[in-house]
Amino acid sequence: MNWIYFAKLFRTRFQAGCLAKRLEQDGWIYGYHDLQLVEIYRSRKGKYGVRFLP
């Protein structure tokens, strides 16, 4: 299985966490009904992003 990365990076972990929680709650908006795992990661430049397994 491959990770799907959300296109936007955020300055703070809190902002990425808000998006991650929204994906968990409203994944059907983005076309994913049952997300297996949603996680916050840190990029090499220090920004935060969200990735998930469909």
mmCIF entry with sequence, helices, sheets and N, C-alpha, C, O atoms, coordinates in Angstrom:
data_MODEL
# 
_entry.id   MODEL 
# 
_entity.id                         1 
_entity.type                       polymer 
_entity.pdbx_number_of_molecules   1 
# 
_entity_poly.entity_id                      1 
_entity_poly.type                           'polypeptide(L)' 
_entity_poly.nstd_linkage                   no 
_entity_poly.nstd_monomer                   no 
_entity_poly.pdbx_seq_one_letter_code       MNWIYFAKLFRTRFQAGCLAKRLEQDGWIYGYHDLQLVEIYRSRKGKYGVRFLP 
_entity_poly.pdbx_seq_one_letter_code_can   MNWIYFAKLFRTRFQAGCLAKRLEQDGWIYGYHDLQLVEIYRSRKGKYGVRFLP 
_entity_poly.pdbx_strand_id                 A 
# 
loop_
_entity_poly_seq.entity_id 
_entity_poly_seq.num 
_entity_poly_seq.mon_id 
_entity_poly_seq.hetero 
1 1  MET n 
1 2  ASN n 
1 3  TRP n 
1 4  ILE n 
1 5  TYR n 
1 6  PHE n 
1 7  ALA n 
1 8  LYS n 
1 9  LEU n 
1 10 PHE n 
1 11 ARG n 
1 12 THR n 
1 13 ARG n 
1 14 PHE n 
1 15 GLN n 
1 16 ALA n 
1 17 GLY n 
1 18 CYS n 
1 19 LEU n 
1 20 ALA n 
1 21 LYS n 
1 22 ARG n 
1 23 LEU n 
1 24 GLU n 
1 25 GLN n 
1 26 ASP n 
1 27 GLY n 
1 28 TRP n 
1 29 ILE n 
1 30 TYR n 
1 31 GLY n 
1 32 TYR n 
1 33 HIS n 
1 34 ASP n 
1 35 LEU n 
1 36 GLN n 
1 37 LEU n 
1 38 VAL n 
1 39 GLU n 
1 40 ILE n 
1 41 TYR n 
1 42 ARG n 
1 43 SER n 
1 44 ARG n 
1 45 LYS n 
1 46 GLY n 
1 47 LYS n 
1 48 TYR n 
1 49 GLY n 
1 50 VAL n 
1 51 ARG n 
1 52 PHE n 
1 53 LEU n 
1 54 PRO n 
# 
_struct_asym.id          A 
_struct_asym.entity_id   1 
# 
loop_
_struct_conf.conf_type_id 
_struct_conf.id 
_struct_conf.pdbx_PDB_helix_id 
_struct_conf.beg_label_comp_id 
_struct_conf.beg_label_asym_id 
_struct_conf.beg_label_seq_id 
_struct_conf.pdbx_beg_PDB_ins_code 
_struct_conf.end_label_comp_id 
_struct_conf.end_label_asym_id 
_struct_conf.end_label_seq_id 
_struct_conf.pdbx_end_PDB_ins_code 
_struct_conf.beg_auth_comp_id 
_struct_conf.beg_auth_asym_id 
_struct_conf.beg_auth_seq_id 
_struct_conf.end_auth_comp_id 
_struct_conf.end_auth_asym_id 
_struct_conf.end_auth_seq_id 
_struct_conf.pdbx_PDB_helix_class 
_struct_conf.details 
_struct_conf.pdbx_PDB_helix_length 
HELX_P HELX_P1 AA1 ARG A 13 ? ASP A 26 ? ARG A 13 ASP A 26 1 ? 14 
HELX_P HELX_P2 AA2 GLY A 27 ? TYR A 30 ? GLY A 27 TYR A 30 5 ? 4  
# 
_struct_conf_type.id          HELX_P 
_struct_conf_type.criteria    ? 
_struct_conf_type.reference   ? 
# 
_struct_sheet.id               AA1 
_struct_sheet.type             ? 
_struct_sheet.number_strands   3 
_struct_sheet.details          ? 
# 
loop_
_struct_sheet_order.sheet_id 
_struct_sheet_order.range_id_1 
_struct_sheet_order.range_id_2 
_struct_sheet_order.offset 
_struct_sheet_order.sense 
AA1 1 2 ? anti-parallel 
AA1 2 3 ? anti-parallel 
# 
loop_
_struct_sheet_range.sheet_id 
_struct_sheet_range.id 
_struct_sheet_range.beg_label_comp_id 
_struct_sheet_range.beg_label_asym_id 
_struct_sheet_range.beg_label_seq_id 
_struct_sheet_range.pdbx_beg_PDB_ins_code 
_struct_sheet_range.end_label_comp_id 
_struct_sheet_range.end_label_asym_id 
_struct_sheet_range.end_label_seq_id 
_struct_sheet_range.pdbx_end_PDB_ins_code 
_struct_sheet_range.beg_auth_comp_id 
_struct_sheet_range.beg_auth_asym_id 
_struct_sheet_range.beg_auth_seq_id 
_struct_sheet_range.end_auth_comp_id 
_struct_sheet_range.end_auth_asym_id 
_struct_sheet_range.end_auth_seq_id 
AA1 1 ILE A 4  ? TYR A 5  ? ILE A 4  TYR A 5  
AA1 2 TYR A 48 ? LEU A 53 ? TYR A 48 LEU A 53 
AA1 3 LEU A 37 ? ARG A 42 ? LEU A 37 ARG A 42 
# 
loop_
_atom_site.group_PDB 
_atom_site.id 
_atom_site.type_symbol 
_atom_site.label_atom_id 
_atom_site.label_alt_id 
_atom_site.label_comp_id 
_atom_site.label_asym_id 
_atom_site.label_entity_id 
_atom_site.label_seq_id 
_atom_site.pdbx_PDB_ins_code 
_atom_site.Cartn_x 
_atom_site.Cartn_y 
_atom_site.Cartn_z 
_atom_site.occupancy 
_atom_site.B_iso_or_equiv 
_atom_site.pdbx_formal_charge 
_atom_site.auth_seq_id 
_atom_site.auth_comp_id 
_atom_site.auth_asym_id 
_atom_site.auth_atom_id 
_atom_site.pdbx_PDB_model_num 
ATOM 1   N N  . MET A 1 1  ? 0.835   -1.174 0.000  1.00 0.00 ? 1  MET A N  1 
ATOM 2   C CA . MET A 1 1  ? 0.000   0.000  0.000  1.00 0.00 ? 1  MET A CA 1 
ATOM 3   C C  . MET A 1 1  ? 0.886   1.245  0.000  1.00 0.00 ? 1  MET A C  1 
ATOM 4   O O  . MET A 1 1  ? 1.967   1.261  0.588  1.00 0.00 ? 1  MET A O  1 
ATOM 5   N N  . ASN A 1 2  ? 0.406   2.267  -0.664 1.00 0.00 ? 2  ASN A N  1 
ATOM 6   C CA . ASN A 1 2  ? 1.158   3.508  -0.758 1.00 0.00 ? 2  ASN A CA 1 
ATOM 7   C C  . ASN A 1 2  ? 0.454   4.622  -0.003 1.00 0.00 ? 2  ASN A C  1 
ATOM 8   O O  . ASN A 1 2  ? -0.774  4.685  0.060  1.00 0.00 ? 2  ASN A O  1 
ATOM 9   N N  . TRP A 1 3  ? 1.275   5.501  0.570  1.00 0.00 ? 3  TRP A N  1 
ATOM 10  C CA . TRP A 1 3  ? 0.741   6.676  1.256  1.00 0.00 ? 3  TRP A CA 1 
ATOM 11  C C  . TRP A 1 3  ? 0.197   7.667  0.237  1.00 0.00 ? 3  TRP A C  1 
ATOM 12  O O  . TRP A 1 3  ? 0.734   7.797  -0.862 1.00 0.00 ? 3  TRP A O  1 
ATOM 13  N N  . ILE A 1 4  ? -0.860  8.357  0.605  1.00 0.00 ? 4  ILE A N  1 
ATOM 14  C CA . ILE A 1 4  ? -1.379  9.476  -0.174 1.00 0.00 ? 4  ILE A CA 1 
ATOM 15  C C  . ILE A 1 4  ? -1.098  10.723 0.645  1.00 0.00 ? 4  ILE A C  1 
ATOM 16  O O  . ILE A 1 4  ? -1.492  10.814 1.808  1.00 0.00 ? 4  ILE A O  1 
ATOM 17  N N  . TYR A 1 5  ? -0.414  11.683 0.036  1.00 0.00 ? 5  TYR A N  1 
ATOM 18  C CA . TYR A 1 5  ? -0.016  12.906 0.726  1.00 0.00 ? 5  TYR A CA 1 
ATOM 19  C C  . TYR A 1 5  ? -0.975  14.028 0.373  1.00 0.00 ? 5  TYR A C  1 
ATOM 20  O O  . TYR A 1 5  ? -1.258  14.257 -0.803 1.00 0.00 ? 5  TYR A O  1 
ATOM 21  N N  . PHE A 1 6  ? -1.479  14.731 1.384  1.00 0.00 ? 6  PHE A N  1 
ATOM 22  C CA . PHE A 1 6  ? -2.306  15.900 1.156  1.00 0.00 ? 6  PHE A CA 1 
ATOM 23  C C  . PHE A 1 6  ? -1.395  16.998 0.635  1.00 0.00 ? 6  PHE A C  1 
ATOM 24  O O  . PHE A 1 6  ? -0.276  17.144 1.128  1.00 0.00 ? 6  PHE A O  1 
ATOM 25  N N  . ALA A 1 7  ? -1.835  17.771 -0.340 1.00 0.00 ? 7  ALA A N  1 
ATOM 26  C CA . ALA A 1 7  ? -0.971  18.664 -1.106 1.00 0.00 ? 7  ALA A CA 1 
ATOM 27  C C  . ALA A 1 7  ? -0.418  19.851 -0.322 1.00 0.00 ? 7  ALA A C  1 
ATOM 28  O O  . ALA A 1 7  ? 0.595   20.419 -0.731 1.00 0.00 ? 7  ALA A O  1 
ATOM 29  N N  . LYS A 1 8  ? -1.033  20.244 0.769  1.00 0.00 ? 8  LYS A N  1 
ATOM 30  C CA . LYS A 1 8  ? -0.614  21.455 1.466  1.00 0.00 ? 8  LYS A CA 1 
ATOM 31  C C  . LYS A 1 8  ? 0.268   21.131 2.664  1.00 0.00 ? 8  LYS A C  1 
ATOM 32  O O  . LYS A 1 8  ? 0.023   20.161 3.381  1.00 0.00 ? 8  LYS A O  1 
ATOM 33  N N  . LEU A 1 9  ? 1.301   21.951 2.879  1.00 0.00 ? 9  LEU A N  1 
ATOM 34  C CA . LEU A 1 9  ? 2.129   21.865 4.070  1.00 0.00 ? 9  LEU A CA 1 
ATOM 35  C C  . LEU A 1 9  ? 1.794   23.031 4.989  1.00 0.00 ? 9  LEU A C  1 
ATOM 36  O O  . LEU A 1 9  ? 1.452   24.118 4.524  1.00 0.00 ? 9  LEU A O  1 
ATOM 37  N N  . PHE A 1 10 ? 1.895   22.801 6.295  1.00 0.00 ? 10 PHE A N  1 
ATOM 38  C CA . PHE A 1 10 ? 1.528   23.801 7.292  1.00 0.00 ? 10 PHE A CA 1 
ATOM 39  C C  . PHE A 1 10 ? 2.735   24.185 8.139  1.00 0.00 ? 10 PHE A C  1 
ATOM 40  O O  . PHE A 1 10 ? 3.684   23.413 8.270  1.00 0.00 ? 10 PHE A O  1 
ATOM 41  N N  . ARG A 1 11 ? 2.688   25.386 8.713  1.00 0.00 ? 11 ARG A N  1 
ATOM 42  C CA . ARG A 1 11 ? 3.780   25.862 9.568  1.00 0.00 ? 11 ARG A CA 1 
ATOM 43  C C  . ARG A 1 11 ? 3.797   25.172 10.919 1.00 0.00 ? 11 ARG A C  1 
ATOM 44  O O  . ARG A 1 11 ? 4.863   24.923 11.481 1.00 0.00 ? 11 ARG A O  1 
ATOM 45  N N  . THR A 1 12 ? 2.608   24.862 11.447 1.00 0.00 ? 12 THR A N  1 
ATOM 46  C CA . THR A 1 12 ? 2.551   24.284 12.790 1.00 0.00 ? 12 THR A CA 1 
ATOM 47  C C  . THR A 1 12 ? 1.924   22.893 12.762 1.00 0.00 ? 12 THR A C  1 
ATOM 48  O O  . THR A 1 12 ? 1.139   22.552 11.877 1.00 0.00 ? 12 THR A O  1 
ATOM 49  N N  . ARG A 1 13 ? 2.301   22.115 13.758 1.00 0.00 ? 13 ARG A N  1 
ATOM 50  C CA . ARG A 1 13 ? 1.747   20.772 13.903 1.00 0.00 ? 13 ARG A CA 1 
ATOM 51  C C  . ARG A 1 13 ? 0.253   20.839 14.224 1.00 0.00 ? 13 ARG A C  1 
ATOM 52  O O  . ARG A 1 13 ? -0.509  19.954 13.835 1.00 0.00 ? 13 ARG A O  1 
ATOM 53  N N  . PHE A 1 14 ? -0.160  21.884 14.930 1.00 0.00 ? 14 PHE A N  1 
ATOM 54  C CA . PHE A 1 14 ? -1.573  22.055 15.265 1.00 0.00 ? 14 PHE A CA 1 
ATOM 55  C C  . PHE A 1 14 ? -2.425  22.174 14.008 1.00 0.00 ? 14 PHE A C  1 
ATOM 56  O O  . PHE A 1 14 ? -3.478  21.544 13.917 1.00 0.00 ? 14 PHE A O  1 
ATOM 57  N N  . GLN A 1 15 ? -1.986  22.969 13.040 1.00 0.00 ? 15 GLN A N  1 
ATOM 58  C CA . GLN A 1 15 ? -2.741  23.143 11.800 1.00 0.00 ? 15 GLN A CA 1 
ATOM 59  C C  . GLN A 1 15 ? -2.866  21.817 11.051 1.00 0.00 ? 15 GLN A C  1 
ATOM 60  O O  . GLN A 1 15 ? -3.935  21.476 10.545 1.00 0.00 ? 15 GLN A O  1 
ATOM 61  N N  . ALA A 1 16 ? -1.768  21.081 10.988 1.00 0.00 ? 16 ALA A N  1 
ATOM 62  C CA . ALA A 1 16 ? -1.806  19.780 10.319 1.00 0.00 ? 16 ALA A CA 1 
ATOM 63  C C  . ALA A 1 16 ? -2.706  18.818 11.085 1.00 0.00 ? 16 ALA A C  1 
ATOM 64  O O  . ALA A 1 16 ? -3.404  18.004 10.481 1.00 0.00 ? 16 ALA A O  1 
ATOM 65  N N  . GLY A 1 17 ? -2.692  18.908 12.401 1.00 0.00 ? 17 GLY A N  1 
ATOM 66  C CA . GLY A 1 17 ? -3.537  18.050 13.220 1.00 0.00 ? 17 GLY A CA 1 
ATOM 67  C C  . GLY A 1 17 ? -5.017  18.313 12.989 1.00 0.00 ? 17 GLY A C  1 
ATOM 68  O O  . GLY A 1 17 ? -5.827  17.387 12.996 1.00 0.00 ? 17 GLY A O  1 
ATOM 69  N N  . CYS A 1 18 ? -5.366  19.581 12.785 1.00 0.00 ? 18 CYS A N  1 
ATOM 70  C CA . CYS A 1 18 ? -6.763  19.922 12.496 1.00 0.00 ? 18 CYS A CA 1 
ATOM 71  C C  . CYS A 1 18 ? -7.212  19.288 11.181 1.00 0.00 ? 18 CYS A C  1 
ATOM 72  O O  . CYS A 1 18 ? -8.318  18.757 11.086 1.00 0.00 ? 18 CYS A O  1 
ATOM 73  N N  . LEU A 1 19 ? -6.349  19.348 10.173 1.00 0.00 ? 19 LEU A N  1 
ATOM 74  C CA . LEU A 1 19 ? -6.681  18.723 8.893  1.00 0.00 ? 19 LEU A CA 1 
ATOM 75  C C  . LEU A 1 19 ? -6.774  17.211 9.039  1.00 0.00 ? 19 LEU A C  1 
ATOM 76  O O  . LEU A 1 19 ? -7.674  16.591 8.472  1.00 0.00 ? 19 LEU A O  1 
ATOM 77  N N  . ALA A 1 20 ? -5.856  16.608 9.790  1.00 0.00 ? 20 ALA A N  1 
ATOM 78  C CA . ALA A 1 20 ? -5.874  15.166 9.984  1.00 0.00 ? 20 ALA A CA 1 
ATOM 79  C C  . ALA A 1 20 ? -7.175  14.731 10.650 1.00 0.00 ? 20 ALA A C  1 
ATOM 80  O O  . ALA A 1 20 ? -7.776  13.732 10.256 1.00 0.00 ? 20 ALA A O  1 
ATOM 81  N N  . LYS A 1 21 ? -7.603  15.476 11.652 1.00 0.00 ? 21 LYS A N  1 
ATOM 82  C CA . LYS A 1 21 ? -8.853  15.140 12.332 1.00 0.00 ? 21 LYS A CA 1 
ATOM 83  C C  . LYS A 1 21 ? -10.041 15.287 11.394 1.00 0.00 ? 21 LYS A C  1 
ATOM 84  O O  . LYS A 1 21 ? -10.975 14.486 11.429 1.00 0.00 ? 21 LYS A O  1 
ATOM 85  N N  . ARG A 1 22 ? -9.998  16.321 10.552 1.00 0.00 ? 22 ARG A N  1 
ATOM 86  C CA . ARG A 1 22 ? -11.089 16.506 9.596  1.00 0.00 ? 22 ARG A CA 1 
ATOM 87  C C  . ARG A 1 22 ? -11.125 15.363 8.581  1.00 0.00 ? 22 ARG A C  1 
ATOM 88  O O  . ARG A 1 22 ? -12.202 14.893 8.213  1.00 0.00 ? 22 ARG A O  1 
ATOM 89  N N  . LEU A 1 23 ? -9.955  14.916 8.130  1.00 0.00 ? 23 LEU A N  1 
ATOM 90  C CA . LEU A 1 23 ? -9.922  13.780 7.207  1.00 0.00 ? 23 LEU A CA 1 
ATOM 91  C C  . LEU A 1 23 ? -10.504 12.539 7.859  1.00 0.00 ? 23 LEU A C  1 
ATOM 92  O O  . LEU A 1 23 ? -11.227 11.780 7.214  1.00 0.00 ? 23 LEU A O  1 
ATOM 93  N N  . GLU A 1 24 ? -10.195 12.326 9.130  1.00 0.00 ? 24 GLU A N  1 
ATOM 94  C CA . GLU A 1 24 ? -10.741 11.162 9.825  1.00 0.00 ? 24 GLU A CA 1 
ATOM 95  C C  . GLU A 1 24 ? -12.258 11.251 9.925  1.00 0.00 ? 24 GLU A C  1 
ATOM 96  O O  . GLU A 1 24 ? -12.953 10.251 9.747  1.00 0.00 ? 24 GLU A O  1 
ATOM 97  N N  . GLN A 1 25 ? -12.771 12.434 10.207 1.00 0.00 ? 25 GLN A N  1 
ATOM 98  C CA . GLN A 1 25 ? -14.206 12.609 10.403 1.00 0.00 ? 25 GLN A CA 1 
ATOM 99  C C  . GLN A 1 25 ? -14.960 12.709 9.080  1.00 0.00 ? 25 GLN A C  1 
ATOM 100 O O  . GLN A 1 25 ? -16.037 12.129 8.938  1.00 0.00 ? 25 GLN A O  1 
ATOM 101 N N  . ASP A 1 26 ? -14.403 13.444 8.101  1.00 0.00 ? 26 ASP A N  1 
ATOM 102 C CA . ASP A 1 26 ? -15.116 13.748 6.860  1.00 0.00 ? 26 ASP A CA 1 
ATOM 103 C C  . ASP A 1 26 ? -14.379 13.237 5.629  1.00 0.00 ? 26 ASP A C  1 
ATOM 104 O O  . ASP A 1 26 ? -14.350 13.916 4.603  1.00 0.00 ? 26 ASP A O  1 
ATOM 105 N N  . GLY A 1 27 ? -13.789 12.060 5.716  1.00 0.00 ? 27 GLY A N  1 
ATOM 106 C CA . GLY A 1 27 ? -13.037 11.523 4.591  1.00 0.00 ? 27 GLY A CA 1 
ATOM 107 C C  . GLY A 1 27 ? -13.866 11.346 3.339  1.00 0.00 ? 27 GLY A C  1 
ATOM 108 O O  . GLY A 1 27 ? -13.333 11.392 2.230  1.00 0.00 ? 27 GLY A O  1 
ATOM 109 N N  . TRP A 1 28 ? -15.151 11.147 3.497  1.00 0.00 ? 28 TRP A N  1 
ATOM 110 C CA . TRP A 1 28 ? -16.030 10.955 2.333  1.00 0.00 ? 28 TRP A CA 1 
ATOM 111 C C  . TRP A 1 28 ? -16.070 12.195 1.454  1.00 0.00 ? 28 TRP A C  1 
ATOM 112 O O  . TRP A 1 28 ? -16.357 12.086 0.262  1.00 0.00 ? 28 TRP A O  1 
ATOM 113 N N  . ILE A 1 29 ? -15.791 13.375 2.008  1.00 0.00 ? 29 ILE A N  1 
ATOM 114 C CA . ILE A 1 29 ? -15.763 14.599 1.199  1.00 0.00 ? 29 ILE A CA 1 
ATOM 115 C C  . ILE A 1 29 ? -14.663 14.500 0.138  1.00 0.00 ? 29 ILE A C  1 
ATOM 116 O O  . ILE A 1 29 ? -14.825 14.969 -0.988 1.00 0.00 ? 29 ILE A O  1 
ATOM 117 N N  . TYR A 1 30 ? -13.540 13.879 0.520  1.00 0.00 ? 30 TYR A N  1 
ATOM 118 C CA . TYR A 1 30 ? -12.397 13.753 -0.385 1.00 0.00 ? 30 TYR A CA 1 
ATOM 119 C C  . TYR A 1 30 ? -12.434 12.462 -1.192 1.00 0.00 ? 30 TYR A C  1 
ATOM 120 O O  . TYR A 1 30 ? -11.501 12.176 -1.941 1.00 0.00 ? 30 TYR A O  1 
ATOM 121 N N  . GLY A 1 31 ? -13.503 11.679 -1.048 1.00 0.00 ? 31 GLY A N  1 
ATOM 122 C CA . GLY A 1 31 ? -13.654 10.476 -1.845 1.00 0.00 ? 31 GLY A CA 1 
ATOM 123 C C  . GLY A 1 31 ? -13.124 9.215  -1.191 1.00 0.00 ? 31 GLY A C  1 
ATOM 124 O O  . GLY A 1 31 ? -13.000 8.187  -1.856 1.00 0.00 ? 31 GLY A O  1 
ATOM 125 N N  . TYR A 1 32 ? -12.807 9.267  0.095  1.00 0.00 ? 32 TYR A N  1 
ATOM 126 C CA . TYR A 1 32 ? -12.303 8.098  0.809  1.00 0.00 ? 32 TYR A CA 1 
ATOM 127 C C  . TYR A 1 32 ? -13.261 7.785  1.944  1.00 0.00 ? 32 TYR A C  1 
ATOM 128 O O  . TYR A 1 32 ? -13.467 8.607  2.836  1.00 0.00 ? 32 TYR A O  1 
ATOM 129 N N  . HIS A 1 33 ? -13.844 6.600  1.909  1.00 0.00 ? 33 HIS A N  1 
ATOM 130 C CA . HIS A 1 33 ? -14.867 6.267  2.900  1.00 0.00 ? 33 HIS A CA 1 
ATOM 131 C C  . HIS A 1 33 ? -14.274 5.734  4.190  1.00 0.00 ? 33 HIS A C  1 
ATOM 132 O O  . HIS A 1 33 ? -14.695 6.143  5.273  1.00 0.00 ? 33 HIS A O  1 
ATOM 133 N N  . ASP A 1 34 ? -13.318 4.842  4.104  1.00 0.00 ? 34 ASP A N  1 
ATOM 134 C CA . ASP A 1 34 ? -12.715 4.248  5.295  1.00 0.00 ? 34 ASP A CA 1 
ATOM 135 C C  . ASP A 1 34 ? -11.205 4.430  5.238  1.00 0.00 ? 34 ASP A C  1 
ATOM 136 O O  . ASP A 1 34 ? -10.508 3.660  4.577  1.00 0.00 ? 34 ASP A O  1 
ATOM 137 N N  . LEU A 1 35 ? -10.703 5.440  5.925  1.00 0.00 ? 35 LEU A N  1 
ATOM 138 C CA . LEU A 1 35 ? -9.261  5.666  5.970  1.00 0.00 ? 35 LEU A CA 1 
ATOM 139 C C  . LEU A 1 35 ? -8.663  4.757  7.033  1.00 0.00 ? 35 LEU A C  1 
ATOM 140 O O  . LEU A 1 35 ? -9.137  4.723  8.168  1.00 0.00 ? 35 LEU A O  1 
ATOM 141 N N  . GLN A 1 36 ? -7.628  4.025  6.666  1.00 0.00 ? 36 GLN A N  1 
ATOM 142 C CA . GLN A 1 36 ? -7.012  3.094  7.606  1.00 0.00 ? 36 GLN A CA 1 
ATOM 143 C C  . GLN A 1 36 ? -6.137  3.816  8.620  1.00 0.00 ? 36 GLN A C  1 
ATOM 144 O O  . GLN A 1 36 ? -6.184  3.519  9.814  1.00 0.00 ? 36 GLN A O  1 
ATOM 145 N N  . LEU A 1 37 ? -5.345  4.758  8.143  1.00 0.00 ? 37 LEU A N  1 
ATOM 146 C CA . LEU A 1 37 ? -4.395  5.425  9.022  1.00 0.00 ? 37 LEU A CA 1 
ATOM 147 C C  . LEU A 1 37 ? -4.164  6.841  8.511  1.00 0.00 ? 37 LEU A C  1 
ATOM 148 O O  . LEU A 1 37 ? -3.890  7.045  7.328  1.00 0.00 ? 37 LEU A O  1 
ATOM 149 N N  . VAL A 1 38 ? -4.274  7.806  9.398  1.00 0.00 ? 38 VAL A N  1 
ATOM 150 C CA . VAL A 1 38 ? -3.985  9.208  9.077  1.00 0.00 ? 38 VAL A CA 1 
ATOM 151 C C  . VAL A 1 38 ? -2.853  9.624  9.992  1.00 0.00 ? 38 VAL A C  1 
ATOM 152 O O  . VAL A 1 38 ? -2.926  9.413  11.203 1.00 0.00 ? 38 VAL A O  1 
ATOM 153 N N  . GLU A 1 39 ? -1.810  10.211 9.434  1.00 0.00 ? 39 GLU A N  1 
ATOM 154 C CA . GLU A 1 39 ? -0.665  10.579 10.253 1.00 0.00 ? 39 GLU A CA 1 
ATOM 155 C C  . GLU A 1 39 ? -0.104  11.925 9.829  1.00 0.00 ? 39 GLU A C  1 
ATOM 156 O O  . GLU A 1 39 ? -0.217  12.324 8.670  1.00 0.00 ? 39 GLU A O  1 
ATOM 157 N N  . ILE A 1 40 ? 0.503   12.616 10.784 1.00 0.00 ? 40 ILE A N  1 
ATOM 158 C CA . ILE A 1 40 ? 1.161   13.898 10.544 1.00 0.00 ? 40 ILE A CA 1 
ATOM 159 C C  . ILE A 1 40 ? 2.648   13.612 10.405 1.00 0.00 ? 40 ILE A C  1 
ATOM 160 O O  . ILE A 1 40 ? 3.221   12.870 11.203 1.00 0.00 ? 40 ILE A O  1 
ATOM 161 N N  . TYR A 1 41 ? 3.267   14.198 9.398  1.00 0.00 ? 41 TYR A N  1 
ATOM 162 C CA . TYR A 1 41 ? 4.703   14.009 9.204  1.00 0.00 ? 41 TYR A CA 1 
ATOM 163 C C  . TYR A 1 41 ? 5.378   15.371 9.113  1.00 0.00 ? 41 TYR A C  1 
ATOM 164 O O  . TYR A 1 41 ? 4.717   16.384 8.884  1.00 0.00 ? 41 TYR A O  1 
ATOM 165 N N  . ARG A 1 42 ? 6.682   15.392 9.292  1.00 0.00 ? 42 ARG A N  1 
ATOM 166 C CA . ARG A 1 42 ? 7.460   16.623 9.202  1.00 0.00 ? 42 ARG A CA 1 
ATOM 167 C C  . ARG A 1 42 ? 8.359   16.542 7.984  1.00 0.00 ? 42 ARG A C  1 
ATOM 168 O O  . ARG A 1 42 ? 9.091   15.568 7.805  1.00 0.00 ? 42 ARG A O  1 
ATOM 169 N N  . SER A 1 43 ? 8.304   17.569 7.146  1.00 0.00 ? 43 SER A N  1 
ATOM 170 C CA . SER A 1 43 ? 9.120   17.582 5.935  1.00 0.00 ? 43 SER A CA 1 
ATOM 171 C C  . SER A 1 43 ? 10.569  17.951 6.273  1.00 0.00 ? 43 SER A C  1 
ATOM 172 O O  . SER A 1 43 ? 10.869  18.330 7.405  1.00 0.00 ? 43 SER A O  1 
ATOM 173 N N  . ARG A 1 44 ? 11.432  17.843 5.319  1.00 0.00 ? 44 ARG A N  1 
ATOM 174 C CA . ARG A 1 44 ? 12.838  18.168 5.530  1.00 0.00 ? 44 ARG A CA 1 
ATOM 175 C C  . ARG A 1 44 ? 13.054  19.641 5.862  1.00 0.00 ? 44 ARG A C  1 
ATOM 176 O O  . ARG A 1 44 ? 14.016  20.000 6.540  1.00 0.00 ? 44 ARG A O  1 
ATOM 177 N N  . LYS A 1 45 ? 12.154  20.483 5.380  1.00 0.00 ? 45 LYS A N  1 
ATOM 178 C CA . LYS A 1 45 ? 12.281  21.926 5.627  1.00 0.00 ? 45 LYS A CA 1 
ATOM 179 C C  . LYS A 1 45 ? 11.602  22.362 6.918  1.00 0.00 ? 45 LYS A C  1 
ATOM 180 O O  . LYS A 1 45 ? 11.593  23.551 7.236  1.00 0.00 ? 45 LYS A O  1 
ATOM 181 N N  . GLY A 1 46 ? 11.037  21.427 7.663  1.00 0.00 ? 46 GLY A N  1 
ATOM 182 C CA . GLY A 1 46 ? 10.467  21.733 8.964  1.00 0.00 ? 46 GLY A CA 1 
ATOM 183 C C  . GLY A 1 46 ? 8.978   22.008 8.982  1.00 0.00 ? 46 GLY A C  1 
ATOM 184 O O  . GLY A 1 46 ? 8.425   22.312 10.039 1.00 0.00 ? 46 GLY A O  1 
ATOM 185 N N  . LYS A 1 47 ? 8.317   21.910 7.846  1.00 0.00 ? 47 LYS A N  1 
ATOM 186 C CA . LYS A 1 47 ? 6.872   22.108 7.821  1.00 0.00 ? 47 LYS A CA 1 
ATOM 187 C C  . LYS A 1 47 ? 6.176   20.769 8.045  1.00 0.00 ? 47 LYS A C  1 
ATOM 188 O O  . LYS A 1 47 ? 6.793   19.709 7.936  1.00 0.00 ? 47 LYS A O  1 
ATOM 189 N N  . TYR A 1 48 ? 4.891   20.833 8.359  1.00 0.00 ? 48 TYR A N  1 
ATOM 190 C CA . TYR A 1 48 ? 4.122   19.643 8.678  1.00 0.00 ? 48 TYR A CA 1 
ATOM 191 C C  . TYR A 1 48 ? 3.107   19.352 7.585  1.00 0.00 ? 48 TYR A C  1 
ATOM 192 O O  . TYR A 1 48 ? 2.553   20.264 6.970  1.00 0.00 ? 48 TYR A O  1 
ATOM 193 N N  . GLY A 1 49 ? 2.876   18.077 7.358  1.00 0.00 ? 49 GLY A N  1 
ATOM 194 C CA . GLY A 1 49 ? 1.913   17.649 6.351  1.00 0.00 ? 49 GLY A CA 1 
ATOM 195 C C  . GLY A 1 49 ? 1.109   16.482 6.867  1.00 0.00 ? 49 GLY A C  1 
ATOM 196 O O  . GLY A 1 49 ? 1.367   15.964 7.953  1.00 0.00 ? 49 GLY A O  1 
ATOM 197 N N  . VAL A 1 50 ? 0.143   16.075 6.088  1.00 0.00 ? 50 VAL A N  1 
ATOM 198 C CA . VAL A 1 50 ? -0.736  14.964 6.451  1.00 0.00 ? 50 VAL A CA 1 
ATOM 199 C C  . VAL A 1 50 ? -0.671  13.929 5.348  1.00 0.00 ? 50 VAL A C  1 
ATOM 200 O O  . VAL A 1 50 ? -0.736  14.261 4.164  1.00 0.00 ? 50 VAL A O  1 
ATOM 201 N N  . ARG A 1 51 ? -0.544  12.679 5.742  1.00 0.00 ? 51 ARG A N  1 
ATOM 202 C CA . ARG A 1 51 ? -0.591  11.573 4.787  1.00 0.00 ? 51 ARG A CA 1 
ATOM 203 C C  . ARG A 1 51 ? -1.506  10.499 5.340  1.00 0.00 ? 51 ARG A C  1 
ATOM 204 O O  . ARG A 1 51 ? -1.715  10.402 6.549  1.00 0.00 ? 51 ARG A O  1 
ATOM 205 N N  . PHE A 1 52 ? -2.052  9.689  4.434  1.00 0.00 ? 52 PHE A N  1 
ATOM 206 C CA . PHE A 1 52 ? -3.009  8.680  4.884  1.00 0.00 ? 52 PHE A CA 1 
ATOM 207 C C  . PHE A 1 52 ? -2.985  7.480  3.952  1.00 0.00 ? 52 PHE A C  1 
ATOM 208 O O  . PHE A 1 52 ? -2.541  7.555  2.807  1.00 0.00 ? 52 PHE A O  1 
ATOM 209 N N  . LEU A 1 53 ? -3.477  6.380  4.482  1.00 0.00 ? 53 LEU A N  1 
ATOM 210 C CA . LEU A 1 53 ? -3.666  5.150  3.703  1.00 0.00 ? 53 LEU A CA 1 
ATOM 211 C C  . LEU A 1 53 ? -5.151  4.992  3.441  1.00 0.00 ? 53 LEU A C  1 
ATOM 212 O O  . LEU A 1 53 ? -5.952  5.029  4.375  1.00 0.00 ? 53 LEU A O  1 
ATOM 213 N N  . PRO A 1 54 ? -5.535  4.816  2.175  1.00 0.00 ? 54 PRO A N  1 
ATOM 214 C CA . PRO A 1 54 ? -6.964  4.652  1.874  1.00 0.00 ? 54 PRO A CA 1 
ATOM 215 C C  . PRO A 1 54 ? -7.461  3.261  2.252  1.00 0.00 ? 54 PRO A C  1 
ATOM 216 O O  . PRO A 1 54 ? -8.639  2.955  2.065  1.00 0.00 ? 54 PRO A O  1 
# 
